[in-house]
Amino acid sequence: MTIMVSFRVEDDQVQRVDEWARRLHVDRTTLLREALTAYLARLAGEHDAAAYERQPLTDEELALAAAEDWGPAEDWSDLATWLDERDAKG
């Protein structure tokens, strides 16, 4: 569901919005909607950073960070050979 939001801005801001909309080949509404989305994402990121500063991750939460170094859980290097042999039988 979408809700229409209306607000007033200065003439020079409208001119700048219209210019950017022309440059980006989008309409004013799309430009403002995307700008609002980006700004809200930035605010959320700043909030997350402040929350982390107040309460950093614990050692237990950081324990899984090493998992990215484990690599694949299984050796799939022979899969292509197996598939070729299977297909040759069919």
N, C-alpha and C positions, 0 to 999 in steps of 0.2 A: 504494500500500500504506500502511496506517496501522498504527501501533504504539501500544499502550496504555502510557501513562505514569502513574505513581502517585506522589504525594508527600504529605507531611503538612503541615498548616497549623494555625495557632491557631484556637480556637473563634470568636473575634471576626472573624477574616478570613472564615471560612466564612459567618458571618451576613451580613457585608457583601456577599459574592459572591452569596449567595442573594437578598438584597434587590435587588441590581442585576439579577439574572436575572429576577426578578418584574417589575421596572419595565420592562425591555426586552422582556419576553415571549419570552424564550429560556430554554433549559435551562442548568443550571450548566456542563455540558460545552462547549456552544457558546460561552458567555461566556468560559470559561477558554481555549479554543482560539483565539478571536479576540484575546484579550488577549495571549496568547503570540505570535501572529503579528505583532501591532502592535509588541510590545516587540522582537522580533527584527528587524523592519524599522527601528526606531529605532536599534538597535545597529549595523546595517549602514550606515545613513546617517552615524552618528557616525564609523564606521571610514572611510567614503569621504571625509568631510570632513578627517579627520586625514591620510589619504593625499594628498589634494590640497594640504594645507599643506606636507607634506614635499616634494612634487614637483608644482608647479603645471603647468598646461597650457603647452606650448611655443607660440611664435608660429605655427608650422606648424599645430598643432592648433586654434588660435584663428582661423586664416584663413577657415575655412568659416562662422564666426559671421555674417559679413556676408551670406551667401547668403539669409538670411531676408528681407533687404531687397530682393532682386531682383524679387520679384513673380512672376507667372506667366511661364513660358518662352515661351508662345505666346499670340496674341490670339484668344480664343474668343468675342469679343463678337458675331460674326455667326452663331454656331451656331444660334440660335433661328430666324433668318430662313431659313437653309439648310434646316433641318428642316421648316419650314412649306412652303417651295417643293417639297421632295421629297415631302411628304405630299399636297400639292395635285395632283401629277402622278399619284399612285397611285390 
